[in-house]
């Protein structure tokens, strides 16, 4: 399987786990079944990729004034929106959505710490030139 697809599936699995934790631990959030969980996961991924950047752009002054807390409000709004759209996924109100979005964010952070960062390529330095000698037709000036 392609590495991009496997990373996407891992992200979806982590997001689904976060939504499941939110439905379990946050009062006011309920998920009726696996199909609703899958639909919520796909919709949250889509909204985070498409709607969230637009909302951040339009609310940038608010985000700057609140020193970044506006992004938490946007996440809660998207969580509440998905709760209104998907049958079988219930979010009672804004405070439940805020708690759910915080649980999902904490799950993403924990999964990121568990997976670790991919190793960075070595940086060029005095002992490692940018490119090996004689490796191309580049003229250094």
C-alpha positions in Angstrom: 0.0 0.0 0.0 1.2 3.5 -0.7 2.7 5.4 2.2 0.3 8.3 1.8 -2.7 6.1 2.0 -1.4 4.3 5.1 -0.8 7.6 6.8 -4.3 8.7 5.9 -5.7 5.5 7.4 -3.7 6.0 10.5 -5.0 9.6 10.9 -8.5 8.4 10.4 -8.1 5.7 13.0 -6.7 8.2 15.5 -9.6 10.6 14.8 -12.1 7.8 15.1 -10.5 6.8 18.4 -10.7 10.4 19.6 -14.4 10.6 18.7 -15.0 7.3 20.4 -13.3 8.6 23.6 -15.3 11.8 23.4 -18.5 9.9 23.1 -17.5 7.8 26.1 -16.2 10.4 28.4 -17.9 13.7 27.5 -21.4 14.1 28.7 -23.7 15.3 26.0 -22.0 13.3 23.2 -23.2 10.0 21.9 -22.5 7.8 18.9 -25.0 5.1 18.1 -22.9 2.8 16.0 -19.9 2.0 13.9 -21.4 3.4 10.7 -22.1 6.8 12.4 -18.5 6.7 13.7 -17.1 6.2 10.2 -19.2 9.0 8.8 -18.3 11.3 11.6 -14.6 10.5 11.0 -14.8 11.2 7.3 -16.8 14.4 7.7 -14.5 15.8 10.4 -11.5 15.1 8.2 -13.1 16.8 5.3 -14.2 19.8 7.3 -10.8 20.1 8.9 -9.2 20.1 5.4 -11.7 22.4 3.6 -13.7 24.5 6.0 -11.2 25.0 8.8 -8.7 27.0 6.8 -11.4 29.2 5.5 -12.8 29.8 8.9 -9.3 30.5 10.3 -8.7 33.0 7.5 -12.0 34.9 8.0 -11.6 34.9 11.8 -7.9 35.7 11.9 -8.4 39.0 13.9 -10.4 37.2 16.5 -7.8 34.4 16.7 -5.1 37.0 17.2 -7.0 38.9 19.9 -7.7 35.7 21.8 -4.1 34.5 21.3 -5.1 31.3 19.5 -8.1 30.3 21.6 -10.3 31.2 18.6 -9.0 28.0 16.9 -10.5 26.0 19.8 -13.8 27.6 19.2 -13.6 26.8 15.5 -12.8 23.1 16.3 -15.8 23.1 18.6 -18.0 24.6 15.9 -17.0 22.0 13.4 -17.6 19.2 16.0 -21.1 20.7 16.7 -21.8 21.0 12.9 -20.9 17.3 12.4 -23.2 16.4 15.3 -26.1 18.3 13.6 -25.5 16.6 10.2 -24.8 13.0 11.0 -27.8 10.9 12.2 -26.6 8.6 15.0 -24.1 11.1 16.3 -25.5 13.5 19.0 -23.9 16.6 20.4 -26.1 18.4 22.8 -24.6 21.9 22.7 -21.6 24.1 22.4 -20.0 23.1 25.7 -20.3 19.4 24.8 -18.8 20.1 21.4 -15.9 22.1 23.1 -15.2 19.1 25.4 -15.4 16.7 22.5 -13.0 18.7 20.4 -10.6 19.0 23.3 -10.7 15.2 23.7 -10.1 14.6 20.0 -7.2 17.1 20.1 -5.6 15.4 23.1 -6.0 12.0 21.4 -4.2 13.4 18.3 -1.4 14.8 20.5 -1.0 11.5 22.4 -0.9 9.5 19.2 1.7 11.9 17.7 3.9 11.4 20.8 3.4 7.6 20.6 4.3 7.4 16.9 7.2 9.8 17.3 8.5 12.1 14.5 10.0 10.7 11.4 13.7 11.0 11.3 15.0 14.2 9.6 17.5 13.9 6.8 21.0 14.9 7.8 21.9 18.5 7.5 24.9 19.5 5.5 27.8 20.6 7.6 31.6 20.8 7.4 31.9 17.0 7.5 28.9 16.5 5.1 28.9 18.5 1.9 25.7 19.6 0.3 26.4 17.2 -2.6 29.1 14.8 -3.2 32.0 15.9 -5.5 31.5 15.2 -9.1 27.7 14.4 -8.8 26.4 16.5 -11.5 26.8 19.4 -14.0 26.2 22.2 -11.4 28.5 25.2 -11.6 29.3 26.5 -8.1 29.9 30.2 -7.9 
